[in-house]
Amino acid sequence: QVQLQESGPGLVKPSQTLSLTCTVSGGSITTSWLYWMWVRQPPGKGLEWIGTIGFSGSTSYSPSLKSRTSISRDTSKNHFTLQLTSVTPEDTAVYYCTRDLGDWGQGTQVTVSS
């Protein structure tokens, strides 16, 4: 079973860039046909897909967040990273990384506040 672990700062100031890393163990992010995603849950709301990076390195993003989102990976470290620019308090959420919505990290709270 694959294990995923999110890491990054829990507090980000408005207008800054949110950066999170998902470290994967028990499997390779380059394994064929696996897709790695970032998902978030704002307080009191449902899950929201942010974006995906596939086994080949191809990416896709939520249309509503695309202009501010970048997902990349480091295959030597077996991790992938989320960057969300120009954050506002509306970006406050628990952020999760997941493999194909099957295996999930425990989630990390990110608060956007000055």
Order of alpha helices (4+ residues) and beta strands (2+ residues): beta-beta-beta-beta-beta-beta-beta-beta-beta-beta-beta
